[in-house]
Amino acid sequence: MRIFESLKKWGQNPYPEKPSSLSFHEEIVWYLTYKDKIFAIKAYRQHTGVGLKEAKHAVDAIERELKGSYRISDQINTDQINTEELQTMILAGQKILAIKYYREKTGVGLKEAKDAVDWLEQSLRNKSE
């Protein structure tokens, strides 16, 4: 995540700009993915008018739903994956290569491989922040 840190250091935004045509749920997911949970809770409160506790519980539920939908299946044989190599590809911005590698090693389809790589990329991003 040195790339993101260096971009932040130089005042550049490493994250994509939030699209203006997002639904309420998509906006919360965007904040959870690209910003921080605090932004998601604030947006939830602004949209619904609920208190902090209720907004936090709702955003927590959305976050659990997200994590569950991108979880790598237990039925997939991930033993042949060199996770360090996969992480290196992702951190180097070689996402397509990482997806191909994941597909080759696990035998899953394109969507499943993309979801797994996206999930890993997000996990790496969260660790670096």
Summary of the structure (lengths in Angstrom):
residues: 129
radius of gyration: 16.5
end to end distance: 8.5
largest distance: 48.6
contacts: 316
relative contact order: 0.11
helix: 69%
strand: 0%
